């Protein structure tokens, strides 16, 4: 399996929502989005792959170093996701602040530190999750304003989808709903090429209402609807 196929299969298994939305992108953009999301999924899995925080920090630093080497013009490390990161141009300066934010935020779960309040949770989600959606908009040709809106919506989406697991003691639902309602009008009129980078965010209301009980067919219909409306 080549690097692109590896990332596609990996993303489909780990983050079907973003994988489904990326299907609607033309092949060159689809490959870049899948590479971005596959890299993100690798960061998310670090805590489950190590037995203690220092080992996780080593893995986080490995990803930082891999990105820095690509930015310095060096040959990418022999890892299919890193190879795709290089091929997709994800080490470009225009994306650096977003991607570096996601990398830095991936270290917090290593320590099992609970979120004490909604402000704390959403500050982390903006970096760990929303920054990835902001980078996806930038990859799709969207402007900085749309990237910032996508970052906010991405934090709401992540809270709706995973808040019950990552912050069970925090009242996050009202904040997530408010963020989504503020972002939605902007996302609905986003440029057509950005639609595949944004469509999964339209699952936020379903996750807020149903939690994990968002059925596969419902996801597909909602994402199709978001793409069709945006176009």
N, CA and C of each residue as an Amber inpcrd file, in Angstrom:
protein
   693
   0.8480000  -1.1950000   0.0000000   0.0000000   0.0000000   0.0000000
   0.8860000   1.2490000   0.0000000   0.6230000   2.1870000  -0.9450000
   1.4240000   3.3960000  -0.9690000   0.9790000   4.3470000   0.1370000
   1.7340000   5.4350000   0.2980000   1.4890000   6.3310000   1.4220000
   0.1000000   6.9570000   1.3630000  -0.3380000   7.3610000   0.1710000
  -1.6510000   7.9960000   0.0520000  -2.7620000   7.0240000   0.4220000
  -2.6760000   5.8010000  -0.0720000  -3.6930000   4.7930000   0.2420000
  -3.6740000   4.4450000   1.7280000  -2.4780000   4.3920000   2.3050000
  -2.3500000   4.1190000   3.7410000  -3.0800000   5.1870000   4.5480000
  -2.8600000   6.4550000   4.2180000  -3.5000000   7.5460000   4.9580000
  -5.0120000   7.5230000   4.7880000  -5.4610000   7.2080000   3.5820000
  -6.8950000   7.1510000   3.3290000  -7.5510000   6.0560000   4.1650000
  -6.9450000   4.8810000   4.1920000  -7.4950000   3.7710000   4.9700000
  -7.4520000   4.0820000   6.4670000  -6.3700000   4.7000000   6.8880000
  -6.2140000   5.0530000   8.3000000  -7.2810000   6.0510000   8.7210000
  -7.5040000   7.0790000   7.8970000  -8.4800000   8.1040000   8.2400000
  -9.8910000   7.5360000   8.2500000 -10.1930000   6.6880000   7.2990000
 -11.5360000   6.0990000   7.2530000 -11.8280000   5.3310000   8.5370000
 -10.8330000   4.6870000   9.0890000 -11.0080000   3.9050000  10.3100000
 -11.1080000   4.7950000  11.5460000 -10.3350000   5.8630000  11.5860000
 -10.2040000   6.6490000  12.8120000 -11.1210000   7.8660000  12.8820000
 -11.4200000   8.4650000  11.7460000 -12.2290000   9.6910000  11.7450000
 -13.1040000   9.6990000  10.4980000 -14.1690000   8.9120000  10.5470000
 -15.0140000   8.7570000   9.3690000 -15.6790000  10.0680000   8.9640000
 -15.9780000  10.9360000   9.9180000 -16.6530000  12.1830000   9.5920000
 -15.8280000  13.0210000   8.6200000 -14.5770000  13.2460000   8.9540000
 -13.7240000  14.0340000   8.0650000 -13.4280000  13.2670000   6.7710000
 -13.2980000  11.9630000   6.8670000 -13.0580000  11.1590000   5.6660000
 -14.2180000  11.2950000   4.6900000 -15.4560000  11.2370000   5.1840000
 -16.6150000  11.3670000   4.3220000 -16.6500000  12.7310000   3.6450000
 -16.4000000  13.7820000   4.4000000 -16.4240000  15.1270000   3.8200000
 -15.3490000  15.2960000   2.7570000 -14.1730000  14.7370000   3.0030000
 -13.0650000  14.8730000   2.0540000 -13.3450000  14.1630000   0.7400000
 -14.2600000  13.1860000   0.7380000 -14.6140000  12.4860000  -0.5150000
 -15.1250000  13.4550000  -1.5790000 -15.6820000  14.5740000  -1.1670000
 -16.2790000  15.5150000  -2.1130000 -15.2630000  16.4890000  -2.7030000
 -14.0380000  16.4400000  -2.2550000 -12.9960000  17.3150000  -2.7960000
 -12.4210000  16.7320000  -4.0820000 -11.9900000  17.5600000  -5.0190000
 -11.2960000  17.0390000  -6.1980000 -10.0180000  16.3190000  -5.7590000
  -9.5460000  15.3430000  -6.5430000  -8.4330000  14.4800000  -6.0920000
  -7.2230000  15.1920000  -5.5000000  -6.6940000  16.2620000  -6.1120000
  -5.5060000  16.8920000  -5.4990000  -5.7790000  17.4340000  -4.1050000
  -6.9240000  18.1290000  -3.9370000  -7.2640000  18.6640000  -2.6160000
  -7.6120000  17.5390000  -1.6620000  -8.3100000  16.5230000  -2.1500000
  -8.6540000  15.3920000  -1.2920000  -7.3970000  14.7790000  -0.6800000
  -6.3740000  14.6170000  -1.4880000  -5.1370000  14.0250000  -0.9730000
  -4.5340000  14.8940000   0.1140000  -4.5710000  16.2130000  -0.0690000
  -3.9990000  17.1030000   0.9440000  -4.8150000  17.0560000   2.2350000
  -6.1360000  17.0650000   2.1020000  -6.9800000  16.9980000   3.2990000
  -6.7830000  15.6890000   4.0450000  -6.7280000  14.5920000   3.3160000
  -6.5420000  13.2880000   3.9600000  -5.1980000  13.2350000   4.6690000
  -4.1660000  13.7850000   4.0590000  -2.8530000  13.8110000   4.7090000
  -2.8950000  14.6100000   6.0090000  -3.5540000  15.7730000   5.9650000
  -3.6940000  16.6000000   7.1700000  -4.4360000  15.8540000   8.2610000
  -5.5540000  15.2580000   7.9130000  -6.3650000  14.5690000   8.9120000
  -5.6830000  13.2990000   9.4270000  -4.9480000  12.6170000   8.5660000
  -4.2160000  11.4270000   9.0180000  -3.1330000  11.8200000  10.0150000
  -2.4460000  12.9170000   9.7370000  -1.4340000  13.4210000  10.6780000
  -2.0960000  13.7540000  12.0170000  -3.2330000  14.4100000  11.9530000
  -3.9710000  14.7460000  13.1720000  -4.3590000  13.4830000  13.9430000
  -4.7920000  12.4590000  13.2280000  -5.2000000  11.2210000  13.9020000
  -4.0150000  10.5380000  14.5850000  -2.8320000  10.6860000  14.0130000
  -1.6430000  10.1450000  14.6600000  -1.3700000  10.8610000  15.9800000
  -1.5430000  12.1630000  15.9940000  -1.3480000  12.9210000  17.2270000
  -2.3530000  12.5010000  18.2910000  -3.5960000  12.3070000  17.8800000
  -4.6450000  11.9440000  18.8310000  -4.3940000  10.5970000  19.4990000
  -3.7160000   9.7110000  18.8050000  -3.5140000   8.3640000  19.3310000
  -2.2970000   8.2450000  20.2500000  -1.4810000   9.2640000  20.2950000
  -0.2510000   9.1580000  21.0850000  -0.5210000   8.7410000  22.5340000
  -1.4780000   9.3610000  23.2470000  -1.6650000   8.9660000  24.6590000
  -1.9880000   7.4910000  24.8460000  -2.7020000   6.8930000  23.8950000
  -3.0800000   5.4860000  24.0430000  -1.9450000   4.5310000  23.6740000
  -0.8750000   5.0550000  23.1480000   0.2190000   4.2150000  22.6840000
   1.4130000   4.2000000  23.6280000   1.3260000   4.9660000  24.7090000
   2.4600000   5.0400000  25.6320000   1.9930000   4.7200000  27.0470000
   2.9370000   4.3060000  27.8570000   2.6050000   3.9170000  29.2270000
   2.8470000   5.0260000  30.2370000   3.5730000   6.0730000  29.8410000
   3.8350000   7.1840000  30.7480000   4.1040000   8.4560000  29.9570000
   3.8490000   9.6240000  30.5480000   3.9390000  10.8810000  29.8130000
   5.2710000  11.1500000  29.1100000   6.4290000  10.9010000  29.7340000
   7.6770000  11.2080000  29.0290000   7.8100000  10.4820000  27.6870000
   7.2970000   9.2580000  27.6170000   7.3450000   8.5300000  26.3510000
   6.4400000   9.1920000  25.3160000   5.3100000   9.7200000  25.7700000
   4.4280000  10.4440000  24.8580000   5.0510000  11.7380000  24.3850000
   5.7430000  12.4250000  25.2830000   6.4220000  13.6660000  24.8850000
   7.4600000  13.3910000  23.7990000   8.1210000  12.2550000  23.8930000
   9.0930000  11.8810000  22.8600000   8.4000000  11.7320000  21.5130000
   7.2280000  11.1220000  21.5230000   6.4920000  10.9450000  20.2650000
   6.0040000  12.2770000  19.7120000   5.5300000  13.1540000  20.5840000
   5.1110000  14.4810000  20.1320000   6.2900000  15.2150000  19.5140000
   7.4370000  15.1490000  20.1750000   8.6260000  15.8210000  19.6510000
   9.0620000  15.2090000  18.3290000   8.8800000  13.9130000  18.1820000
   9.2130000  13.2560000  16.9110000   8.4200000  13.8850000  15.7730000
   7.1450000  14.1540000  16.0030000   6.3250000  14.7810000  14.9720000
   6.7660000  16.2200000  14.7130000   7.1220000  16.9480000  15.7570000
   7.6510000  18.3080000  15.5600000   8.9100000  18.2700000  14.7000000
   9.8110000  17.3820000  15.0580000  11.0760000  17.2960000  14.3230000
  10.8500000  16.8940000  12.8750000   9.9180000  15.9830000  12.6550000
   9.6290000  15.5470000  11.2830000   9.1330000  16.7140000  10.4380000
   8.2740000  17.5460000  11.0070000   7.7900000  18.7240000  10.2890000
   8.9180000  19.7110000  10.0340000   9.7510000  19.9450000  11.0480000
  10.8550000  20.8980000  10.8930000  11.8250000  20.4490000   9.8080000
  12.0740000  19.1740000   9.7260000  12.9830000  18.6610000   8.7010000
  12.4200000  18.9010000   7.3040000  11.1190000  18.7060000   7.1380000
  10.4970000  18.9630000   5.8310000  10.5730000  20.4490000   5.5070000
  10.3280000  21.2890000   6.4890000  10.4090000  22.7300000   6.2790000
  11.8180000  23.1750000   5.9110000  12.8040000  22.4350000   6.3950000
  14.2070000  22.7490000   6.0810000  14.6520000  22.1450000   4.7590000
  13.7440000  21.4840000   4.0730000  14.0760000  20.9200000   2.7720000
  14.6990000  19.5460000   2.8140000  14.6760000  18.9050000   3.9630000
  15.2510000  17.5780000   4.0810000  14.2630000  16.5180000   3.5960000
  14.7900000  15.3740000   3.3150000  13.9450000  14.2660000   2.8760000
  13.0430000  13.8320000   4.0380000  11.7360000  13.6090000   3.7780000
  10.8430000  13.2160000   4.8790000  11.2180000  11.8610000   5.4620000
  10.9050000  11.6960000   6.7080000  11.1750000  10.4380000   7.3900000
  10.3760000   9.2970000   6.7530000  10.9060000   8.1000000   6.8840000
  10.2930000   6.9310000   6.2390000   9.0810000   6.4650000   7.0400000
   8.0340000   7.2290000   6.9430000   6.7610000   6.9330000   7.6010000
   5.6720000   7.3790000   6.6380000   4.6890000   6.5450000   6.3360000
   3.7200000   6.9040000   5.2860000   2.9790000   8.2010000   5.5420000
   2.6290000   8.4820000   6.7890000   1.9120000   9.7250000   7.0670000
   2.8360000  10.9220000   6.8630000   4.0580000  10.8360000   7.3320000
   5.0050000  11.9310000   7.1600000   5.3430000  12.1220000   5.6870000
   5.4400000  11.0530000   4.9490000   5.6800000  11.1570000   3.5130000
   4.5440000  11.9100000   2.8250000   3.3110000  11.6300000   3.2400000
   2.1700000  12.3230000   2.6660000   2.1010000  13.7760000   3.1250000
   2.4990000  14.0380000   4.3520000   2.5720000  15.4180000   4.8360000
   3.4930000  16.2310000   3.9280000   4.6240000  15.6440000   3.5860000
   5.5690000  16.3350000   2.7050000   4.9990000  16.4940000   1.2960000
   4.4290000  15.4150000   0.7540000   3.9040000  15.4490000  -0.6110000
   2.7390000  16.4250000  -0.7400000   1.9470000  16.5620000   0.3180000
   0.7720000  17.4280000   0.2840000   1.0910000  18.8840000   0.5860000
   2.3290000  19.1880000   0.9180000   2.7120000  20.5630000   1.2000000
   2.2370000  21.0780000   2.5370000   2.0490000  20.1880000   3.4860000
   1.5190000  20.6060000   4.7870000   2.5490000  21.3170000   5.6570000
   3.7940000  21.2820000   5.2420000   4.8290000  21.9830000   5.9940000
   4.9970000  23.4230000   5.5160000   4.1040000  23.8980000   4.6620000
   4.1790000  25.2580000   4.1390000   4.0420000  26.2820000   5.2580000
   4.6780000  27.4140000   5.0830000   4.6710000  28.4480000   6.1150000
   3.2580000  28.9400000   6.4210000   2.3840000  28.9670000   5.4080000
   1.0260000  29.4730000   5.6080000   0.2180000  28.6170000   6.5710000
   0.6140000  27.3600000   6.7420000  -0.1190000  26.4400000   7.6210000
   0.5670000  26.2240000   8.9670000   1.7540000  26.7630000   9.1110000
   2.5880000  26.3980000  10.2580000   1.9390000  26.7060000  11.5960000
   1.3290000  27.8800000  11.7390000   0.7790000  28.2360000  13.0550000
  -0.3510000  27.2900000  13.4490000  -1.1910000  26.8920000  12.4800000
  -2.3000000  26.0030000  12.7760000  -1.7990000  24.6090000  13.1480000
  -0.8930000  24.0830000  12.3340000  -0.4310000  22.7120000  12.5570000
   0.4260000  22.6240000  13.8130000   1.2660000  23.6120000  14.0420000
   2.0700000  23.6080000  15.2640000   1.1860000  23.6770000  16.5060000
   0.0880000  24.4190000  16.4240000  -0.8390000  24.4910000  17.5650000
  -1.4180000  23.1220000  17.8850000  -1.7850000  22.3840000  16.8430000
  -2.3440000  21.0460000  17.0570000  -1.3010000  20.1030000  17.6420000
  -0.0750000  20.2080000  17.1670000   0.9990000  19.3540000  17.7030000
   1.2330000  19.6710000  19.1760000   1.3610000  20.9460000  19.5050000
   1.6100000  21.3310000  20.8980000   0.4690000  20.8810000  21.8110000
  -0.7620000  21.0170000  21.3440000  -1.9210000  20.6530000  22.1720000
  -2.0190000  19.1570000  22.3990000  -1.4020000  18.3670000  21.5360000
  -1.5230000  16.9120000  21.6700000  -0.8060000  16.3730000  22.9090000
   0.0210000  17.1890000  23.5490000   0.7470000  16.7210000  24.7310000
  -0.1250000  16.7230000  25.9920000  -1.1280000  17.5750000  26.0540000
  -1.8950000  17.6920000  27.2990000  -2.5540000  16.3850000  27.7420000
  -3.1970000  15.6150000  26.8610000  -3.8470000  14.3800000  27.3260000
  -2.8940000  13.3580000  27.9240000  -1.6010000  13.5120000  27.6890000
  -0.6350000  12.5590000  28.2410000  -0.6700000  12.5350000  29.7670000
  -1.0510000  13.6520000  30.3610000  -0.9450000  13.7930000  31.8130000
  -2.2720000  13.5560000  32.5240000  -3.3210000  13.2570000  31.7640000
  -4.6020000  12.9480000  32.3880000  -5.1890000  14.0930000  33.1780000
  -4.8290000  15.3130000  32.8140000  -5.3090000  16.4850000  33.5400000
  -6.7510000  16.7770000  33.1590000  -7.6330000  16.7780000  34.1160000
  -9.0490000  17.0090000  33.8470000  -9.3070000  18.4810000  33.5190000
 -10.3460000  18.7210000  32.7520000 -10.7460000  20.0930000  32.4410000
 -11.6650000  20.5830000  33.5480000 -11.2790000  21.7010000  34.1490000
 -12.0170000  22.1910000  35.3080000 -13.2580000  22.9750000  34.9110000
 -13.2400000  23.6190000  33.7390000 -14.3610000  24.4510000  33.3310000
 -14.3970000  24.5610000  31.8180000 -15.4750000  25.1270000  31.3030000
 -15.6680000  25.1950000  29.8590000 -14.5990000  26.0400000  29.1750000
 -14.1810000  27.1360000  29.8060000 -13.1530000  27.9820000  29.1900000
 -11.8840000  27.1870000  28.9230000 -11.4890000  26.3960000  29.8750000
 -10.2900000  25.5720000  29.7520000 -10.4580000  24.5470000  28.6350000
 -11.6040000  23.8930000  28.6110000 -11.8580000  22.8780000  27.5900000
 -11.8220000  23.4680000  26.1900000 -12.5140000  24.5680000  25.9820000
 -12.6160000  25.1150000  24.6300000 -11.3190000  25.7700000  24.1790000
 -10.5370000  26.2940000  25.1060000  -9.2160000  26.8020000  24.7230000
  -8.3630000  25.6700000  24.1690000  -8.4490000  24.5100000  24.8050000
  -7.6800000  23.3560000  24.3190000  -8.2460000  22.8270000  23.0080000
  -9.5600000  22.7430000  22.8930000 -10.1710000  22.2260000  21.6670000
  -9.8740000  23.1180000  20.4630000  -9.7860000  24.4210000  20.6770000
  -9.4460000  25.3020000  19.5560000  -8.0850000  24.9640000  18.9750000
  -7.1560000  24.5830000  19.8450000  -5.8120000  24.2370000  19.3760000
  -5.7370000  22.7970000  18.8880000  -6.2750000  21.8770000  19.6620000
  -6.1160000  20.4560000  19.3570000  -6.9720000  20.0120000  18.1820000
  -8.1370000  20.6090000  18.0150000  -9.0880000  20.1820000  16.9860000
  -9.3960000  21.2950000  15.9910000  -9.7870000  22.4510000  16.5000000
 -10.1760000  23.5380000  15.6120000  -9.0660000  24.0140000  14.7000000
  -7.8270000  23.9670000  15.1780000  -6.7120000  24.4070000  14.3410000
  -6.5670000  23.5330000  13.1030000  -6.9410000  22.2740000  13.2190000
  -6.8820000  21.3660000  12.0670000  -7.9160000  21.7850000  11.0250000
  -9.1080000  22.1510000  11.4660000 -10.1290000  22.6140000  10.5370000
  -9.7380000  23.9520000   9.9200000  -9.0810000  24.8040000  10.6870000
  -8.5920000  26.0630000  10.1320000  -7.5470000  25.8050000   9.0490000
  -6.6520000  24.8550000   9.2970000  -5.6400000  24.5010000   8.2990000
  -6.2800000  23.9100000   7.0540000  -7.3430000  23.1280000   7.2310000
  -8.0450000  22.5410000   6.0870000  -8.6560000  23.6280000   5.2060000
  -9.2050000  24.6700000   5.8240000  -9.7340000  25.7960000   5.0580000
  -8.6190000  26.4860000   4.2820000  -7.4920000  26.7090000   4.9390000
  -6.3590000  27.3450000   4.2560000  -5.8890000  26.4970000   3.0800000
  -5.8310000  25.1790000   3.2660000  -5.4620000  24.2790000   2.1740000
  -6.4230000  24.3960000   1.0000000  -7.6880000  24.6980000   1.2950000
  -8.7300000  24.7560000   0.2740000  -8.8330000  26.1260000  -0.3930000
  -7.9730000  27.0490000   0.0250000  -7.9800000  28.3740000  -0.5820000
  -8.8050000  29.4010000   0.1510000  -9.3200000  29.0660000   1.3270000
 -10.1020000  30.0220000   2.1000000  -9.2200000  31.0770000   2.7470000
  -9.8310000  32.1930000   3.1090000  -9.0470000  33.2650000   3.7120000
  -8.9010000  33.0680000   5.2200000  -8.1500000  33.9690000   5.8340000
  -7.8380000  33.8280000   7.2570000  -9.0890000  33.9610000   8.1230000
 -10.0120000  34.8340000   7.7130000 -11.2480000  35.0050000   8.4810000
 -12.0420000  33.7130000   8.5160000 -12.1640000  33.0470000   7.3710000
 -12.8870000  31.7800000   7.3300000 -12.1650000  30.7160000   8.1410000
 -10.8390000  30.7420000   8.1300000 -10.0760000  29.7840000   8.9390000
 -10.3770000  29.9640000  10.4210000 -10.4530000  31.2050000  10.8750000
 -10.7370000  31.4350000  12.2880000 -12.1580000  30.9860000  12.6510000
 -13.1100000  31.1980000  11.7530000 -14.4710000  30.7300000  12.0070000
 -14.4990000  29.2040000  12.0520000 -13.7730000  28.5750000  11.1270000
 -13.6990000  27.1090000  11.1260000 -13.0460000  26.5890000  12.4040000
 -12.0860000  27.3280000  12.9330000 -11.4590000  26.9110000  14.1840000
 -12.4760000  26.8970000  15.3190000 -13.2940000  27.9370000  15.3960000
 -14.3320000  27.9860000  16.4280000 -15.3530000  26.8610000  16.2350000
 -15.7750000  26.6830000  14.9860000 -16.7380000  25.6190000  14.7010000
 -16.1380000  24.2470000  14.9640000 -14.8470000  24.1040000  14.6950000
 -14.1760000  22.8420000  14.9570000 -14.1300000  22.5050000  16.4360000
 -13.9600000  23.5230000  17.2630000 -13.9970000  23.3000000  18.7150000
 -15.3900000  22.8600000  19.1480000 -16.4250000  23.4800000  18.5760000
 -17.8030000  23.0920000  18.9010000 -18.0880000  21.6700000  18.4450000
 -17.6470000  21.3380000  17.2460000 -17.8390000  19.9880000  16.7020000
 -17.1650000  18.9460000  17.5960000 -15.9340000  19.2090000  17.9880000
 -15.2010000  18.2610000  18.8240000 -15.8660000  18.0880000  20.1820000
 -16.3510000  19.1920000  20.7590000 -17.0350000  19.0940000  22.0490000
 -18.3130000  18.2720000  21.9150000 -19.0800000  18.5410000  20.8480000
 -20.3310000  17.8060000  20.6600000 -20.0800000  16.3210000  20.4390000
 -19.0160000  16.0080000  19.7030000 -18.7370000  14.6150000  19.3670000
 -18.0740000  13.8620000  20.5060000 -17.2220000  14.5390000  21.2800000
 -16.4030000  13.8230000  22.2480000 -16.4230000  14.3990000  23.6530000
 -17.1820000  15.4610000  23.8640000 -17.1660000  16.1100000  25.1650000
 -17.5540000  15.2040000  26.3110000 -18.4930000  14.3160000  26.0720000
 -18.9360000  13.4100000  27.1320000 -17.8060000  12.5100000  27.6090000
 -16.8520000  12.2290000  26.7330000 -15.7210000  11.3650000  27.1010000
 -14.5480000  12.1470000  27.6560000 -14.2430000  13.2910000  27.0500000
 -13.0230000  13.9970000  27.4560000 -13.2540000  14.9940000  28.5780000
 -14.4900000  15.4160000  28.7800000 -14.7710000  16.3870000  29.8430000
 -16.1260000  16.0980000  30.4720000 -16.2870000  14.9390000  31.0980000
 -17.5980000  14.5500000  31.6310000 -18.1120000  15.4460000  32.7460000
 -17.2270000  16.1480000  33.4180000 -17.6700000  16.9900000  34.5250000
 -17.8820000  18.4380000  34.1530000 -17.8060000  18.7550000  32.8610000
 -17.8990000  20.1450000  32.4080000 -19.2030000  20.3560000  31.6470000
 -19.8470000  21.4850000  31.8750000 -21.0610000  21.8380000  31.1450000
 -20.6530000  22.4920000  29.8210000 -20.3980000  21.6700000  28.8260000
 -19.8700000  22.1540000  27.5460000 -20.9370000  22.3090000  26.4650000
 -22.1020000  21.6940000  26.6400000 -23.0890000  21.6380000  25.5640000
 -23.6050000  23.0240000  25.1750000 -23.9110000  23.8550000  26.1550000
 -24.4400000  25.1890000  25.8470000 -23.4140000  26.0120000  25.0890000
 -22.1550000  25.9390000  25.5140000 -21.0900000  26.6840000  24.8230000
 -20.9000000  26.1700000  23.4060000 -20.9020000  24.8670000  23.2300000
 -20.7390000  24.2930000  21.8940000 -21.8710000  24.7360000  20.9770000
 -23.0990000  24.7170000  21.4840000 -24.2330000  25.1490000  20.6850000
 -24.1300000  26.6120000  20.2810000 -23.6890000  27.4550000  21.1970000
 -23.5600000  28.8790000  20.9060000 -22.4830000  29.1350000  19.8600000
 -21.3570000  28.4470000  19.9860000 -20.2860000  28.5930000  18.9970000
 -20.7600000  28.1580000  17.6170000 -21.4890000  27.0370000  17.5620000
 -21.9740000  26.5510000  16.2820000 -22.9610000  27.5390000  15.6540000
 -23.8840000  28.0490000  16.4340000 -24.8720000  28.9770000  15.8890000
 -24.2200000  30.2560000  15.3660000 -23.1450000  30.6680000  15.9930000
 -22.4250000  31.8680000  15.5330000 -21.6610000  31.5850000  14.2410000
 -21.0910000  30.3970000  14.1400000 -20.2670000  30.0660000  12.9710000
 -21.0900000  29.6780000  11.7550000 -22.2320000  29.0710000  11.9700000
 -23.0080000  28.4740000  10.8710000 -23.3020000  29.4410000   9.7270000
 -23.7630000  30.6690000   9.9840000 -24.0700000  31.5600000   8.8490000
 -22.8600000  31.8440000   7.9670000 -21.6850000  31.9070000   8.5560000
 -20.4620000  32.1480000   7.7760000 -20.1040000  30.9110000   6.9660000
 -20.2030000  29.7500000   7.5850000 -19.8500000  28.5140000   6.8870000
 -20.8010000  28.2400000   5.7280000 -22.0500000  28.6260000   5.8630000
 -23.0350000  28.3390000   4.8170000 -22.7700000  29.1080000   3.5290000
 -22.0530000  30.2160000   3.6300000 -21.7710000  31.0120000   2.4310000
 -20.2820000  30.9670000   2.0780000 -19.5800000  29.9840000   2.5900000
 -18.1540000  29.8410000   2.2760000 -17.9740000  29.5220000   0.7940000
 -16.8240000  29.8520000   0.2230000 -16.5720000  29.5330000  -1.1920000
 -16.7000000  28.0380000  -1.4660000 -17.1850000  27.6910000  -2.6360000
 -17.4120000  26.2910000  -2.9970000 -16.2080000  25.3900000  -2.7470000
 -14.9800000  25.8060000  -3.1170000 -13.8360000  24.8990000  -2.9270000
 -13.5780000  24.5380000  -1.4680000 -14.1010000  25.3420000  -0.5330000
 -13.8790000  25.0730000   0.8940000 -14.9060000  24.1050000   1.4770000
 -15.9620000  23.8050000   0.7290000 -17.0450000  22.9850000   1.2720000
 -16.5700000  21.6330000   1.8090000 -15.6880000  20.8980000   1.1090000
 -15.2570000  19.5990000   1.6630000 -14.4600000  19.7120000   2.9580000
 -13.8750000  20.8720000   3.2120000 -13.1360000  21.0770000   4.4580000
 -14.0530000  21.4600000   5.6090000 -15.3050000  21.7730000   5.2950000
 -16.2370000  22.2780000   6.3030000 -17.4370000  21.3730000   6.5530000
 -17.7430000  20.4920000   5.6090000 -19.0160000  19.7620000   5.6560000
 -19.1950000  18.9480000   6.9220000 -18.1220000  18.3450000   7.4330000
 -18.2680000  17.5110000   8.6390000 -18.7080000  18.3290000   9.8460000
 -18.4110000  19.6330000   9.8300000 -18.7920000  20.4730000  10.9600000
 -20.3070000  20.5890000  11.0950000 -21.0340000  20.3490000   9.9940000
 -22.4870000  20.4300000  10.0250000 -23.1200000  19.2440000  10.7440000
 -22.2920000  18.3150000  11.2050000 -22.7840000  17.2370000  12.0620000
 -22.9130000  17.6730000  13.5220000 -22.4310000  18.8550000  13.8350000
 -22.4340000  19.3190000  15.2250000 -23.8210000  19.2590000  15.8780000
 -24.8840000  19.7700000  15.2530000 -26.1950000  19.6920000  15.9100000
 -26.6460000  18.2610000  16.1770000 -26.3330000  17.3600000  15.2450000
 -26.7260000  15.9610000  15.4510000 -26.0010000  15.3660000  16.6480000
 -24.7260000  15.6690000  16.7850000 -23.9830000  15.1600000  17.9400000
 -24.4830000  15.7920000  19.2400000 -24.8260000  17.0580000  19.1960000
 -25.3620000  17.6920000  20.3960000 -26.6800000  17.0500000  20.8180000
 -27.4710000  16.6620000  19.8530000 -28.7800000  16.0880000  20.1480000
 -28.7000000  14.6140000  20.4940000 -27.8670000  13.8590000  19.7530000
 -27.8780000  12.4080000  19.8620000 -26.6350000  11.8090000  20.5070000
 -25.6070000  12.5990000  20.7170000 -24.3680000  12.0450000  21.2470000
 -23.7670000  11.0540000  20.2790000 -23.3480000   9.9140000  20.7920000
 -22.7190000   8.9030000  19.9460000 -23.7080000   8.1940000  19.0360000
 -25.0110000   8.4630000  19.2020000 -26.0350000   7.7550000  18.4310000
 -26.3530000   8.4710000  17.1160000 -25.3070000   8.9120000  16.4300000
 -25.4710000   9.4870000  15.0990000 -25.1790000   8.3730000  14.1060000
 -26.2000000   7.8850000  13.4600000 -26.0800000   6.6900000  12.6390000
 -25.3370000   6.9720000  11.3340000 -24.6690000   5.9540000  10.7800000
 -23.8750000   6.1500000   9.5630000 -24.6590000   6.7820000   8.4150000
 -25.8800000   6.3410000   8.1760000 -26.6630000   6.9160000   7.0800000
 -26.9720000   8.3800000   7.3490000 -27.2750000   8.6960000   8.5920000
 -27.5600000  10.0780000   8.9550000 -26.3460000  10.9630000   8.6690000
 -25.1660000  10.4710000   9.0090000 -23.9420000  11.2320000   8.7340000
 -23.8060000  11.5160000   7.2500000 -23.9710000  10.4900000   6.4550000
 -23.7860000  10.6370000   5.0160000 -24.7840000  11.6160000   4.4080000
 -26.0250000  11.5430000   4.8550000 -27.0370000  12.4520000   4.3390000
 -26.7640000  13.8940000   4.7660000 -26.3380000  14.0810000   6.0100000
 -26.0750000  15.4310000   6.4990000 -24.8860000  16.0440000   5.7760000
 -23.8340000  15.2690000   5.5770000 -22.6590000  15.7920000   4.8850000
 -22.9840000  16.0870000   3.4240000 -23.7400000  15.1920000   2.7850000
 -24.1580000  15.4640000   1.4030000 -24.9770000  16.7400000   1.3300000
 -25.8780000  16.9080000   2.2790000 -26.7130000  18.0990000   2.3000000
 -25.8620000  19.3580000   2.4540000 -24.8660000  19.2910000   3.3400000
 -23.9860000  20.4510000   3.5480000 -23.2210000  20.7990000   2.2710000
 -22.7360000  19.7890000   1.5830000 -22.0030000  20.0140000   0.3370000
 -22.9360000  20.5780000  -0.7230000 -24.1010000  20.0010000  -0.8800000
 -25.0380000  20.4290000  -1.9110000 -25.5080000  21.8590000  -1.6680000
 -25.7670000  22.2050000  -0.4050000 -26.2180000  23.5480000  -0.0910000
 -25.1140000  24.5670000  -0.3540000 -23.8880000  24.1930000   0.0530000
 -22.7720000  25.1170000  -0.1330000 -22.5170000  25.3940000  -1.6010000
 -22.7860000  24.4210000  -2.4560000 -22.5360000  24.6020000  -3.8820000
 -23.7270000  25.2190000  -4.5980000
